[in-house]
Amino acid sequence: MPNLDPWINQNEEHMMAKKTITNKFENHWLSNKDEHQNRIRPNLHHPIYNELHEKTIELIDWTLEKYKETAAATNLKKMKQNEEETIIIDNIIKELDNKRDIAINKKKKALLRDEVSIYRLEEVTLGYVLFLIHELTDNKLY
């Protein structure tokens, strides 16, 4: 029997819209995470190949956790839902961009070849995750 109370119907519509947006964002990240997990080769002797994918998986997990924490902390109202989601994603982008800037500065200051390669790996991985966020949200690159 359908629910005839208009308030409950609106609340159900709001929850469905929230789940759709959240599912789109989370599904995008989970599919990317799965793709990188499938690319890891345990017996490969290349020093950076597996590290790149492992670092990408870590950043994807961090991004998902940050998104879930922030989304759970804020009550997304129906009218402000898109604005709130945009603000949450923009904050994640700013944090990742700051981390990338730190990696770039550390890479410039590094003297040893190993340190330079580690910071370059961080920079590339952070840049890739930022690209994925911009691709998903249709934002222009900064």
C-alpha positions as CSV (number, residue, x, y, z in Angstrom):
1,M,0.0,0.0,0.0
2,P,1.6,3.3,-1.0
3,N,2.3,5.9,1.6
4,L,-0.1,8.8,1.4
5,D,1.5,11.2,3.8
6,P,3.2,13.9,1.7
7,W,5.9,14.6,4.3
8,I,7.0,11.0,4.4
9,N,7.0,10.8,0.6
10,Q,9.2,13.9,0.4
11,N,11.6,12.4,3.0
12,E,11.8,9.2,0.9
13,E,12.5,11.2,-2.3
14,H,15.2,13.1,-0.4
15,M,16.8,9.8,0.8
16,M,16.7,8.3,-2.7
17,A,18.4,11.4,-4.2
18,K,21.0,11.4,-1.5
19,K,21.7,7.7,-2.1
20,T,21.9,8.2,-5.8
21,I,24.6,11.0,-5.5
22,T,26.5,9.2,-2.8
23,N,26.4,5.9,-4.7
24,K,27.6,7.6,-7.9
25,F,30.6,9.1,-6.0
26,E,31.4,6.0,-4.1
27,N,30.9,3.7,-7.0
28,H,33.3,5.8,-9.1
29,W,36.0,5.5,-6.4
30,L,35.4,1.8,-5.7
31,S,35.7,0.9,-9.4
32,N,39.0,2.9,-9.6
33,K,40.2,1.1,-6.4
34,D,39.3,-2.3,-7.9
35,E,41.1,-1.4,-11.1
36,H,44.3,-0.5,-9.3
37,Q,44.1,-3.6,-7.1
38,N,43.9,-5.8,-10.2
39,R,47.0,-4.1,-11.6
40,I,49.2,-5.0,-8.6
41,R,51.6,-7.8,-9.6
42,P,53.2,-9.4,-6.5
43,N,56.1,-11.0,-8.3
44,L,57.0,-7.9,-10.4
45,H,60.5,-6.7,-9.7
46,H,60.0,-3.1,-10.9
47,P,60.6,-0.9,-7.9
48,I,57.9,1.7,-8.4
49,Y,55.1,0.0,-10.3
50,N,53.4,-1.7,-7.4
51,E,54.1,1.2,-5.1
52,L,52.2,3.6,-7.4
53,H,49.1,1.4,-7.4
54,E,49.3,0.9,-3.6
55,K,49.7,4.6,-3.0
56,T,46.7,5.3,-5.3
57,I,44.6,2.8,-3.4
58,E,45.6,4.5,-0.1
59,L,44.5,7.9,-1.4
60,I,41.3,6.5,-2.8
61,D,40.5,5.0,0.6
62,W,41.4,8.3,2.3
63,T,39.2,10.3,-0.1
64,L,36.2,7.9,0.5
65,E,36.7,8.0,4.3
66,K,36.9,11.8,4.2
67,Y,33.8,12.1,2.1
68,K,31.8,9.7,4.3
69,E,32.9,11.5,7.5
70,T,32.0,14.9,6.2
71,A,28.8,13.8,4.6
72,A,27.7,12.1,7.8
73,A,28.6,15.1,9.9
74,T,26.5,17.4,7.8
75,N,22.8,16.8,7.4
76,L,22.2,17.3,3.7
77,K,18.9,19.0,3.2
78,K,17.0,18.6,-0.1
79,M,17.5,22.1,-1.4
80,K,21.1,22.4,-0.3
81,Q,22.1,18.9,-1.1
82,N,24.1,19.8,-4.3
83,E,25.7,22.8,-2.7
84,E,26.7,20.8,0.4
85,E,28.1,18.0,-1.8
86,T,30.1,20.5,-3.8
87,I,31.5,22.1,-0.7
88,I,32.5,18.7,0.7
89,I,34.3,17.7,-2.6
90,D,35.9,21.1,-2.8
91,N,37.4,20.7,0.7
92,I,38.7,17.3,-0.2
93,I,40.3,18.8,-3.4
94,K,41.9,21.5,-1.3
95,E,43.4,19.0,1.2
96,L,44.7,16.8,-1.6
97,D,46.1,19.9,-3.4
98,N,47.9,20.9,-0.2
99,K,49.4,17.5,0.2
100,R,50.6,17.6,-3.4
101,D,52.2,21.0,-2.8
102,I,54.0,19.6,0.2
103,A,55.2,16.6,-1.8
104,I,56.5,19.0,-4.6
105,N,58.4,21.2,-2.0
106,K,59.9,18.1,-0.4
107,K,60.9,16.8,-3.8
108,K,62.7,20.1,-4.6
109,K,64.5,20.0,-1.2
110,A,65.5,16.3,-1.4
111,L,69.1,15.5,-2.0
112,L,69.1,11.7,-2.3
113,R,67.8,10.0,-5.4
114,D,65.5,7.7,-3.4
115,E,63.9,10.6,-1.6
116,V,63.3,12.4,-4.9
117,S,61.6,9.3,-6.4
118,I,59.4,8.8,-3.3
119,Y,58.2,12.4,-3.4
120,R,57.7,12.3,-7.1
121,L,55.6,9.1,-6.6
122,E,53.5,11.0,-4.1
123,E,53.1,14.0,-6.4
124,V,52.1,11.8,-9.3
125,T,49.6,9.8,-7.3
126,L,48.0,12.9,-5.7
127,G,47.8,14.5,-9.2
128,Y,46.1,11.4,-10.5
129,V,43.5,11.3,-7.7
130,L,42.8,15.0,-8.2
131,F,42.3,14.4,-11.9
132,L,39.8,11.6,-11.1
133,I,37.9,13.9,-8.8
134,H,37.7,16.6,-11.4
135,E,36.7,14.1,-14.0
136,L,33.9,12.8,-11.8
137,T,32.5,16.2,-10.8
138,D,33.0,17.8,-14.2
139,N,35.0,20.6,-12.5
140,K,37.6,22.5,-14.5
141,L,41.1,21.8,-13.4
142,Y,42.6,24.5,-11.3
